[in-house]
Amino acid sequence: MTGRKRSWLVAAVIAAMLAVGAGQSYAQSCSFDSDCKGNGKCSGGKCGSCGFDSDCNVGKCSGGKCGSCSFDSDCKGGKCSSGKCSNAKQ
């Protein structure tokens, strides 16, 4: 493998790792529910779990996660698009 091809391959692998990791790293870490400041409850060291809409600052609780919506008004300042709030932290 030439140096140029190897450099391109390394760059592609790094870009893929960053793209995959970006979605995972956005969730706030926590030890207690109070660490989440309204972004759901703490579960498995990450904020965003919920059992009720009142657990969520943004969006509604659906499938145990905050951030789902039916209307823009569900998003408290964000837009509802395809059932997800644009300003949700997940």
MOURQUI-V703958 format. One record per run of one state. SS is the DSSP state (helix for helix, strand for strand, loop for the rest). FROM is the first residue (numbers start at 0). TO is the last residue. Records with the same first field share a line. If there is no record, write none. Layout:
SS=FROM-TO / FROM-TO
//
This chain:
loop=0-1 / 25-27 / 29-31 / 36-37 / 39-39 / 43-44 / 49-51 / 56-58 / 62-63 / 68-70 / 75-78 / 81-82 / 85-89
helix=2-24 / 32-35 / 52-54 / 71-74
strand=28-28 / 38-38 / 40-42 / 45-48 / 55-55 / 59-61 / 64-67 / 79-80 / 83-84
//
